[in-house]
């Protein structure tokens, strides 16, 4: 369960500007590829993959990664994956043979009480602690299977990683992460303000009391709850957004390229 990792009078700062272009920054990060198609501009994913400190494929994600490499003829310019994890019920024999030639370490995680996504975080935990990496990006598909997406959000709640680790769900056009109870400050690119890129915050654990600034539809001492009001199709009035919440929220935002 995600616990509050800071006091209520402290502010948790999120630099979305850096995360959205993390492959161009000095921030070390882990990239995890789930069993979903790799979408978006091929060169963007290639850069994101190659600049990751640790590159992880999760079960059938290996099939999609190898297809992406072959389709785009990136065999000579894609860094090899470090790990393949999961219960191995989706990865094909052909993919396993190909990954063996790339010296990719295979770590089988058969526990059926946890999803492969959650188990992949458990696998990388020792590496994060030894390398002092605080950012983990999980590549997913927000337009794909709803049940899998909800299980990935549940992984954000479980977060089997140190409390100072930031875990993001990312696709080619969306970035999302969990806001624990407390005060948050989110930095977004100025172009997101001028282009009115969408954003929202969704209560994921019952109702949440919320006060915000920097959004088109701000709230002051309001309440968001399924069956009542939630914040979707919102946008920005400032490149600094503040959110004070007394329960967990899923922050979600669109991404765009210059």
N, C-alpha and C positions, 0 to 999 in steps of 0.2 A: 504494500500500500504506500502510495506517495505521501510522505510526511512533510510537514512544514519544516524547511531547512533554514529558516531565518525568522527572527522575531517580527511580530506584527508591525513594530515601528521602524523596521529596516526595509530597504527597498531592494528587490531582486531585479537586476538590470539585464535585459536581453538585447543584444546587438544584432537585430535581424539583418541590418545592412551588411554586416560581415558574413553572416551565415549564408545569405543568398548568393554571395560570391566568394564562398570560403576557399575555393580552389585558387583564388588570386590573393589570398591573405597569408599571413604567417601562422594562422591558427592550426595546430595539429588536430586531426579528426579521424574517426573511424567511419568507413562506409560499408553498410550492410545491404545486400541485394536479396530481396525476398522473391518468392515464386510468383512474380508478376511480370508482364511484358515491360521492356525498357522503352520508354516513349520519349518524345522530344527530339531536339536537334542532336544528332550523333556526336558532334564535336563537343557539345556541352557535357554530355555524360562521360566522354572519353577523358576530358580534362579533370572532371570531378573524381573519377575513378583513379587516375594516375597520381593525383596529388594527395590521396589519402595515406595516412600513416599506416593504417591497417585495412586490408580489403578482404571482406568476408562474403561468401556465397552461402545462402541458406537453402538446402535441399534442391527443389526444382528451380530455384533461382539460377543454378548452374546451367540448366538448359537454356534459359533466356539469355544469360550472359554470353554463352558460347554462340548462340544464334546471332546476337547483336554483333559480336566480333566478326563472324563470318559474313553476315549480310553487308557490313560496312568495310570489309577487307582491312580490318584493323589488327591483323595478326602480328604485325611488326611494330605496332605502336601502342599496344595495350599492356600495361603492367600485369604480371601474373597475380592471381588471388593468393592470399596467405592461407586461408582456411575455407573448408567446406564443412558446414555443420548441419544437423538435422537428423531425423529418423531414417532418412534415405529412402522414403517410399515414393518419391516423385522424380528424383534425378535418374536419368537413363544410364544404362551400362556404357553406352558410347560416350556420354558426358564424363563418366567416371574415368574411363580410359584416357580421354583427352586431358583431363585435369591432372592425372598422374604424370603425364609428360611435362606439365608445367610446374612440377614439384609443389603442388597444392596439398597442404596437410588435411587429411580427412578425420573429422572428429564426429563420431556417431553419438547422438543424444536420443536414446529410445524412450525416455519418460513420456508417456501419453497424457499425463496430468498437466503438462505445460505445452504451449505451442512452440513450434520451431523458432518463432521470432523471439519469444521470451528466453528460450534456452540459448539462443545465440548470444544474448547479452551476458548470460552466466559464463559462457565460454570465454568471452573477451575481457571479463572483469579483471583477472590477474594482469593482463597486458596494460589495461588502462591505469592501474595502480602503479605499475613499474615505470611507465612512460609519462605519467602525470597528464594524460589526455582527458579533456573535460567535455568534448563535443562528439556525439554519436549521431550520424545521419542514417536513417532507415529508409531505403528506397521502396516505395509502394505505389499503388495505383488507386487514387481516390475515386475513380469511376468504375472500379472493378467489383469484386464480390463484397457485398456489405458485411457478411458474417466475418470474413477475414479482416476487414477494416476495423470492425468493432473489437475483434480480438487484439489487434495491434494497439488500439486505444487502451484496452485493458492492460497491455504490457507497459504502457506509460504509467499506469497506476501502480503496478507491481514493482517496476523499476529496480531490478536486482543489481543495482550499481551504487557506487558512492553517491551521497546526497548532492555533492557539488558537480555531478555529471549532468550535462544538458543533453536530453534525448529528443530528437526531432523526427517527425514523419515527413518525408519529402517525396514529391513527384516532380515531373517536368514543369508543372504549373501551380503547385500548391506547397505551402510549408505550414506545419501545425505542431504544436507542443502543448503540454499540460501546465497550467498555472495553478500552483498550490495556494491555499489560503494565505493572504498577506497582501503586500503592496508590490506592484510590478511597474517597471518602466521599460517600454519597448521602443527602440530606435528603428525607424524605417527609412528607406531612401527617399530623398526629396521628390524624385520623379514619381513615386507612388502617390504622393499628395497631389501633384499637378495633373497626373493621369487618372486620379480617382480609382486606383486599384482597389478591389474588394477586400474586405476582411470581416471577421466576426468572432464572437466568443460564445461557446455553447456550454450550458451547465451539464455536467456528466455524473453528478452524484447527489441528485435531489435539487432543491432550490438553492440559489446563491444570492446574497446581497452584494450589490455592485455599485461602485462609483467610478466613473471614467472621465478622462479629459483627452483631447486630441482627436476625437472621432466626430463624424458628421452627426451621428445619433448618440450623443453622450447620455449617461445616466447619472443621477445624483441620488444616492440612497435608494436605488431601485432594486427590484428582484427579478431574476430570470429563472424560468422553470419550464420544463416540458408540460404542455397543456395550457400554458399561459404565454408569457413573452420570452423569446430568445432573440439574440442579436445575430442576424444574418444579413448579407448584402449591405453591410456597413462600409464606410470608407473613411479617409483621413482628412483632418483639417490642419494637422501638424505632423512634422516628422518625429515628434516625441509623443507617444501614447502612454498614459498612466492608467492603471487598473488596480483598484482596491477591492478585493473579494473576500468573502468569509467562507467560501466553499470552492471546490475544484471547478475550473473552467478549461475547456479546450479552446485555445487560441488558434485560429486558422486564417490564412492570408494567401491571396493570389501572388504569383511571382511573374515578372516580366523581364525581358532583356532590353538593354539600351537600344 
